[in-house]
Amino acid sequence: MSWALNWARKLLVENVGWKVLSLVIAVVLWALVASEPELATFATVRLEYKNLPEDLEISSEPVGAISLELRGPSGELRGVGDGGIHPAVILDMSTVQPGERTFAIGGANVKLSRGVRLVRAIPSEVRFDFEHRAWRNVPVHARLTGEGKNGYVPAEISVEPRELRIVGPSSRVARTNSVVTDPVDVSSAVGPTEFRVNAFVEDPYVRFESSPQVAVTVIMKKKQD
């Protein structure tokens, strides 16, 4: 029993100066924070999300910025949006299914610094459309511009590869029947000429699975009078 009392006495007495100093500093810091006036401000943040299932795509228009009305000590709010604290709205999409889903923006998905609290979010809710991801091979059509010189005109046009694989929300992929190349200027082409250009898909929600570059070969021949 005596050894326990000696250990406790030693713990209390040893480095007592440093312990008292640490306590004083803690009290001073608490007093400074407690005496700070409470302020309010607005912070504009990007909407972030996590855990979207691999087989799903967001098919609705992307949500823009979210405005957060915040309250807290002036020291914590100072510099919001200017290199200071960085609030964030992070939605957990791990349980979503195909169809519409509305998310409320509140304390559960708003990340704030300690001492800062959320008053409201504008908008207070966001809605997404989810669809299964789909793939499809579609033909590539070459787009020619210009007129051949000295009576030359395009006689044969070939594209390699002739098809490209696209991926995106299932309904949008189903509506995309073909893609076109960037303009191919044949005004200076004589005989067989190859052009390296990119293909373009009109629907912004649909993308190419790999590189969209294709080779367009144009064979020019003299127009018969």
C-alpha positions as CSV (number, residue, x, y, z in Angstrom):
1,M,0.0,0.0,0.0
2,S,2.9,2.4,0.8
3,W,4.4,2.0,-2.6
4,A,1.1,3.1,-4.2
5,L,1.0,6.2,-1.9
6,N,4.6,7.0,-2.8
7,W,3.9,6.6,-6.5
8,A,0.8,8.9,-6.3
9,R,2.7,11.5,-4.3
10,K,5.6,11.5,-6.8
11,L,3.2,11.9,-9.7
12,L,1.6,15.0,-8.1
13,V,4.9,16.6,-7.0
14,E,7.1,15.8,-10.0
15,N,7.4,18.6,-12.6
16,V,4.8,20.6,-10.7
17,G,6.0,23.8,-12.3
18,W,5.3,22.6,-15.8
19,K,2.0,21.2,-14.8
20,V,0.9,24.5,-13.3
21,L,2.1,26.4,-16.4
22,S,0.2,24.0,-18.7
23,L,-3.0,24.5,-16.7
24,V,-2.6,28.3,-16.9
25,I,-2.1,28.3,-20.6
26,A,-5.2,26.1,-21.1
27,V,-7.3,28.4,-19.0
28,V,-6.0,31.5,-20.9
29,L,-6.8,29.8,-24.3
30,W,-10.2,28.9,-23.1
31,A,-10.9,32.4,-21.9
32,L,-9.7,33.9,-25.2
33,V,-12.0,31.6,-27.2
34,A,-14.9,32.0,-24.9
35,S,-14.6,35.8,-25.1
36,E,-14.5,35.9,-28.9
37,P,-17.7,37.4,-30.4
38,E,-19.9,35.0,-32.4
39,L,-20.1,35.9,-36.1
40,A,-22.0,34.5,-39.0
41,T,-20.9,34.1,-42.6
42,F,-21.7,32.4,-45.9
43,A,-19.3,29.9,-47.5
44,T,-19.7,28.5,-51.0
45,V,-18.5,24.9,-51.4
46,R,-18.5,22.2,-54.1
47,L,-20.7,19.2,-53.6
48,E,-18.7,16.0,-53.1
49,Y,-19.8,12.4,-52.9
50,K,-18.4,9.0,-52.0
51,N,-19.1,5.3,-52.3
52,L,-21.1,5.5,-55.5
53,P,-21.7,1.8,-56.6
54,E,-19.4,0.8,-59.5
55,D,-22.3,-0.2,-61.8
56,L,-24.2,3.1,-61.4
57,E,-23.9,6.5,-63.2
58,I,-25.4,9.9,-62.3
59,S,-27.5,10.9,-65.3
60,S,-28.9,14.2,-64.0
61,E,-27.4,17.6,-64.4
62,P,-24.5,18.0,-61.9
63,V,-25.3,20.1,-58.8
64,G,-23.4,23.3,-58.7
65,A,-22.2,25.1,-55.6
66,I,-23.8,24.9,-52.2
67,S,-24.0,28.0,-50.0
68,L,-23.6,27.3,-46.2
69,E,-24.7,29.8,-43.6
70,L,-22.3,29.3,-40.7
71,R,-22.0,30.6,-37.1
72,G,-19.1,30.4,-34.7
73,P,-16.3,32.3,-33.0
74,S,-14.8,35.1,-35.1
75,G,-11.4,33.4,-34.9
76,E,-12.7,30.2,-36.5
77,L,-14.7,32.0,-39.1
78,R,-12.0,34.4,-40.2
79,G,-10.6,33.4,-43.5
80,V,-13.4,31.1,-44.6
81,G,-13.1,30.7,-48.4
82,D,-9.8,32.6,-48.3
83,G,-7.2,30.0,-47.3
84,G,-8.7,29.4,-43.9
85,I,-11.1,26.7,-42.9
86,H,-12.6,24.6,-45.6
87,P,-16.1,23.4,-45.0
88,A,-17.3,20.6,-47.2
89,V,-20.6,18.8,-48.1
90,I,-20.0,15.1,-48.7
91,L,-22.8,12.8,-49.6
92,D,-22.6,9.1,-49.0
93,M,-24.1,7.3,-52.0
94,S,-23.4,3.7,-50.9
95,T,-27.1,2.8,-50.7
96,V,-28.5,4.3,-53.9
97,Q,-30.4,2.4,-56.4
98,P,-31.4,3.2,-60.0
99,G,-34.0,6.0,-60.1
100,E,-34.4,9.4,-58.3
101,R,-32.9,10.0,-54.9
102,T,-33.1,13.1,-52.8
103,F,-30.4,14.0,-50.2
104,A,-31.0,16.5,-47.4
105,I,-28.0,18.7,-46.6
106,G,-27.5,19.0,-42.9
107,G,-25.2,18.3,-40.0
108,A,-24.8,14.6,-41.0
109,N,-23.0,15.4,-44.3
110,V,-21.5,18.9,-43.7
111,K,-17.9,18.9,-42.5
112,L,-17.0,21.9,-40.3
113,S,-14.2,23.0,-38.0
114,R,-14.7,22.6,-34.3
115,G,-16.8,25.4,-32.8
116,V,-18.5,26.2,-36.1
117,R,-22.1,25.2,-36.6
118,L,-24.4,25.0,-39.6
119,V,-27.4,27.4,-39.7
120,R,-28.7,26.4,-43.1
121,A,-27.7,25.2,-46.5
122,I,-28.9,26.7,-49.8
123,P,-30.3,24.6,-51.4
124,S,-31.3,22.4,-48.4
125,E,-31.8,19.4,-50.6
126,V,-30.4,18.0,-53.9
127,R,-31.8,15.3,-56.2
128,F,-30.0,13.0,-58.5
129,D,-31.0,10.5,-61.2
130,F,-29.1,7.2,-61.1
131,E,-28.9,4.7,-63.9
132,H,-27.1,1.5,-64.6
133,R,-23.8,1.9,-66.5
134,A,-24.0,0.6,-70.1
135,W,-21.5,0.1,-73.0
136,R,-22.0,0.1,-76.7
137,N,-20.0,0.1,-79.9
138,V,-21.1,2.8,-82.3
139,P,-19.9,3.7,-85.9
140,V,-17.6,6.6,-86.5
141,H,-18.6,9.0,-89.3
142,A,-15.9,11.2,-90.9
143,R,-16.8,14.9,-91.4
144,L,-15.1,16.5,-94.4
145,T,-14.7,20.2,-95.1
146,G,-13.1,22.1,-97.9
147,E,-13.0,21.6,-101.7
148,G,-10.3,19.7,-103.5
149,K,-7.9,21.7,-105.7
150,N,-7.8,21.4,-109.5
151,G,-11.0,19.5,-109.8
152,Y,-10.2,16.8,-107.2
153,V,-13.0,15.4,-105.2
154,P,-13.3,12.7,-102.5
155,A,-13.8,9.3,-104.1
156,E,-13.4,7.0,-101.1
157,I,-13.5,7.6,-97.4
158,S,-12.5,5.1,-94.7
159,V,-12.2,5.4,-90.9
160,E,-10.0,3.1,-88.7
161,P,-11.3,2.0,-86.3
162,R,-14.7,2.0,-87.8
163,E,-16.4,1.8,-84.4
164,L,-15.6,3.1,-81.0
165,R,-16.9,1.9,-77.6
166,I,-18.9,4.4,-75.5
167,V,-19.9,4.2,-71.9
168,G,-22.4,6.1,-69.7
169,P,-25.9,6.0,-68.3
170,S,-27.9,3.3,-70.0
171,S,-30.7,5.5,-71.5
172,R,-28.2,8.0,-72.9
173,V,-26.0,5.3,-74.4
174,A,-29.0,3.7,-76.0
175,R,-29.8,7.0,-77.7
176,T,-26.3,7.5,-79.1
177,N,-26.3,5.8,-82.5
178,S,-23.0,7.1,-83.9
179,V,-20.2,9.6,-83.3
180,V,-18.5,12.0,-85.7
181,T,-14.9,13.1,-86.2
182,D,-13.5,16.6,-86.0
183,P,-13.6,18.4,-89.4
184,V,-11.2,16.9,-91.9
185,D,-10.0,19.5,-94.4
186,V,-9.4,18.0,-97.8
187,S,-8.8,21.2,-99.6
188,S,-5.1,20.4,-100.1
189,A,-5.4,16.6,-100.5
190,V,-4.4,14.9,-103.7
191,G,-4.6,11.2,-104.0
192,P,-4.7,9.0,-100.8
193,T,-4.2,11.1,-97.7
194,E,-4.5,10.0,-94.0
195,F,-5.6,12.4,-91.3
196,R,-5.4,11.7,-87.5
197,V,-8.4,13.3,-85.7
198,N,-10.5,12.8,-82.7
199,A,-14.1,11.6,-82.6
200,F,-16.7,13.5,-80.7
201,V,-19.8,12.3,-78.9
202,E,-22.7,14.8,-78.6
203,D,-24.1,13.7,-75.3
204,P,-22.0,15.2,-72.5
205,Y,-23.0,12.3,-70.1
206,V,-21.5,9.7,-72.5
207,R,-17.8,9.2,-72.9
208,F,-15.4,7.0,-74.8
209,E,-14.0,3.9,-73.1
210,S,-10.6,4.5,-74.6
211,S,-8.8,7.0,-76.8
212,P,-11.2,8.7,-79.3
213,Q,-8.5,9.2,-82.0
214,V,-9.1,7.6,-85.4
215,A,-7.4,7.6,-88.8
216,V,-9.4,9.0,-91.7
217,T,-8.2,8.0,-95.1
218,V,-9.5,10.0,-98.0
219,I,-8.7,9.1,-101.6
220,M,-9.1,12.1,-104.0
221,K,-9.7,11.6,-107.7
222,K,-10.1,14.0,-110.6
223,K,-13.7,14.9,-111.2
224,Q,-14.8,13.7,-114.6
225,D,-16.2,16.4,-116.8
